[in-house]
Amino acid sequence: MKTTGVASIVLSVMILGACAANERQTANNDAVYKESGNTVNRDDRHDLYNRSNNNNKYGFVREVKSPVPGETADIGRGDALDREKTASMISKMTVALPNVLDSSVVVTDAEVLISYKLSETDNKTRFETADQVKKTAMSVVPRWYHVYVTDDPALRQYVENIGSINPYTANKNKAITDTIRMMKESSPQGRKVSDTENENGETKEDRMINSR
């Protein structure tokens, strides 16, 4: 009987310990997945991320591959980034480059337009700086973006004017297209991005669409 009693006590302690561990694990899971309140289910969740704008937290994203063949995550270009913050980041990174004195940056939903002032204006410096500025912007924005740069002081106001319009402004596309054309005509754009993309990151298909 004594042996049985001791065994019962030990078993009870083990059960209580297991319950406590489960409660701690549940609490930990709730902390990680507090937005949904549940762990991620591969069958019905594609992603998990913290939507909070709390700057004291690191950005965190967990992407789960869909079990359905051929199904991809829904990526919205308009929601991919905060355009104002991105423009600020690119501008700060650009003025940190050699020979760049100031920088004005506009980020649309598909393009980055950068106007900057140089401390030296010889042809080699212009070309190398254009390449550096462009690559700096491309390191920040999603890969589908195209980047256009200019060191022509006469075009600064055009770039800044685009920054003052909104996506619903009439003729906004024409204003952007005309400004890009002038930027490419008056200023070097650096080196080709790849074998299939030009200096601005445009593919042949992109150029065909933009020419329509």
matplotlib code that plots the C-alpha trace (Angstrom):
import matplotlib.pyplot as plt

x = [0.0, 2.8, 4.5, 1.2, 0.7, 4.2, 3.7, 0.4, 2.0, 4.8, 2.4, 0.3, 3.4, 4.4, 0.9, 0.9, 4.3, 3.2, 0.1, 2.3, 4.6, 1.7, 0.4, 3.8, 4.0, 0.5, 1.5, 4.6, 2.6, 0.1, 2.9, 4.3, 1.0, -1.0, -2.5, -4.5, -4.5, -3.6, -0.6, -0.2, -2.1, -0.3, -3.6, -5.2, -2.5, 0.1, 1.9, 2.3, 3.6, 3.4, 1.3, 2.3, 4.2, 6.1, 9.7, 11.0, 10.4, 12.3, 10.3, 9.2, 7.6, 7.0, 5.9, 4.3, 4.2, 0.7, 0.0, -2.1, 0.1, 0.6, -0.9, 1.3, 1.0, -1.0, 1.5, 0.0, 2.3, 0.5, 0.9, 4.4, 6.1, 5.6, 6.5, 7.2, 9.5, 11.2, 11.9, 13.3, 15.6, 16.9, 17.5, 19.5, 21.5, 22.1, 23.6, 26.0, 27.6, 30.8, 30.2, 26.4, 25.5, 21.7, 19.0, 15.3, 13.5, 10.1, 8.7, 5.6, 4.0, 6.5, 9.2, 11.9, 12.9, 16.0, 17.4, 20.7, 23.5, 27.1, 30.2, 32.2, 30.7, 33.2, 31.8, 33.4, 32.1, 28.7, 28.5, 29.9, 27.7, 24.6, 25.4, 25.9, 22.7, 20.7, 22.1, 21.4, 17.8, 17.4, 18.8, 15.8, 12.8, 11.2, 12.7, 9.9, 10.7, 12.5, 15.0, 15.7, 18.3, 19.4, 22.1, 20.6, 19.6, 16.9, 15.0, 15.0, 11.7, 10.1, 10.9, 9.8, 6.5, 5.7, 6.3, 3.5, 0.8, -1.2, -2.1, -5.5, -4.2, -5.3, -2.5, -0.1, 1.1, 2.0, 3.9, 5.9, 6.6, 7.7, 10.0, 11.6, 12.2, 14.0, 16.0, 17.3, 18.1, 20.0, 21.8, 23.8, 21.9, 24.9, 25.5, 23.0, 21.4, 21.7, 21.8, 18.1, 17.5, 18.7, 20.3, 17.0, 16.0, 13.6, 13.2, 12.3, 8.7, 8.7, 9.9, 7.2, 4.5, 5.9, 6.0, 2.3]
y = [0.0, 2.4, 1.7, 2.3, 5.5, 6.8, 5.9, 7.8, 10.9, 10.8, 10.3, 13.3, 15.5, 14.4, 15.2, 18.6, 19.4, 18.4, 20.7, 23.6, 23.1, 23.0, 26.2, 27.9, 26.6, 27.9, 31.3, 31.4, 30.5, 33.2, 35.7, 34.7, 34.4, 36.9, 38.5, 35.4, 33.7, 30.4, 28.7, 28.8, 26.2, 25.3, 24.7, 28.1, 30.7, 32.0, 34.5, 35.8, 39.2, 42.0, 44.9, 47.2, 50.4, 50.0, 51.1, 49.3, 45.9, 44.3, 43.7, 40.0, 38.0, 34.3, 33.0, 29.6, 27.9, 27.0, 23.3, 23.9, 23.4, 26.6, 28.9, 31.8, 34.4, 37.5, 40.4, 43.8, 46.3, 49.3, 47.8, 46.6, 49.6, 52.9, 55.2, 58.3, 56.4, 54.7, 58.0, 59.4, 56.3, 56.6, 60.3, 59.8, 57.0, 59.0, 62.1, 59.8, 58.9, 60.7, 63.7, 64.0, 67.2, 66.9, 64.6, 64.8, 61.5, 60.5, 57.0, 56.0, 52.6, 51.4, 54.0, 55.9, 59.3, 60.9, 64.4, 65.1, 67.8, 66.9, 68.4, 67.4, 67.4, 65.8, 63.0, 60.1, 61.4, 61.9, 58.3, 56.6, 58.6, 57.9, 54.2, 54.4, 56.4, 54.0, 50.9, 52.5, 53.0, 49.5, 48.0, 49.5, 49.0, 45.8, 44.3, 45.3, 49.0, 51.0, 53.7, 57.0, 59.5, 63.0, 65.5, 68.2, 71.2, 72.2, 68.9, 69.1, 71.1, 68.6, 65.7, 67.7, 68.6, 64.9, 64.5, 67.0, 65.2, 62.2, 58.9, 60.4, 63.6, 64.0, 63.4, 62.2, 59.4, 61.8, 64.0, 61.1, 59.8, 63.2, 63.7, 60.3, 60.9, 64.2, 62.6, 59.9, 62.4, 64.8, 62.6, 59.3, 56.4, 54.2, 50.7, 48.1, 46.2, 42.8, 41.2, 41.4, 44.8, 48.2, 50.9, 51.6, 48.0, 47.9, 44.7, 44.7, 44.0, 46.9, 49.3, 48.0, 48.7, 52.1, 53.1, 52.6]
z = [0.0, 0.9, -2.4, -4.2, -2.4, -3.2, -6.9, -6.9, -5.5, -8.0, -10.9, -9.7, -9.5, -13.1, -14.4, -12.7, -14.1, -17.6, -17.3, -16.1, -19.1, -21.5, -20.0, -20.4, -24.0, -24.8, -23.3, -25.5, -28.6, -27.8, -27.6, -31.0, -32.7, -30.7, -33.9, -34.8, -31.4, -33.0, -34.4, -38.2, -40.1, -43.4, -45.1, -44.5, -43.7, -46.1, -43.8, -40.3, -39.6, -37.0, -38.4, -35.5, -36.3, -33.1, -34.0, -30.9, -32.6, -35.4, -38.6, -38.7, -41.5, -41.8, -45.2, -45.4, -48.8, -50.0, -50.1, -53.3, -56.4, -58.4, -55.8, -54.8, -52.1, -52.9, -53.1, -53.4, -55.0, -53.5, -50.0, -50.3, -48.6, -47.0, -49.9, -47.7, -45.4, -48.3, -50.0, -46.8, -46.4, -50.0, -49.7, -46.5, -48.0, -51.2, -49.5, -47.7, -51.0, -52.2, -54.3, -53.5, -51.8, -51.6, -52.9, -53.7, -54.0, -55.2, -54.8, -56.7, -56.8, -59.5, -59.9, -58.0, -59.3, -57.8, -58.4, -56.7, -56.7, -57.3, -55.8, -59.0, -62.5, -64.8, -67.0, -65.1, -61.7, -63.2, -64.5, -61.5, -59.1, -61.2, -60.9, -57.1, -56.6, -58.7, -56.9, -53.5, -54.4, -55.9, -52.6, -50.8, -53.0, -54.3, -57.4, -59.8, -59.3, -61.9, -60.8, -62.7, -61.7, -62.7, -61.7, -64.0, -61.8, -64.2, -63.6, -59.8, -59.8, -62.1, -59.7, -56.7, -58.4, -58.9, -55.1, -54.5, -56.5, -55.5, -57.3, -58.3, -59.9, -63.5, -66.1, -63.3, -65.6, -68.3, -65.9, -64.6, -68.1, -69.4, -66.4, -66.7, -70.4, -69.6, -66.9, -69.2, -72.0, -69.8, -67.2, -67.2, -65.6, -64.8, -65.9, -67.1, -64.2, -65.9, -69.3, -69.6, -68.0, -69.0, -66.8, -65.1, -64.4, -67.4, -69.4, -73.1, -72.1, -69.7, -72.5, -74.9, -72.3, -71.4, -75.1, -75.6]

ax = plt.figure().add_subplot(projection="3d")
ax.plot(x, y, z, "-o")
ax.set_aspect("equal")
plt.show()
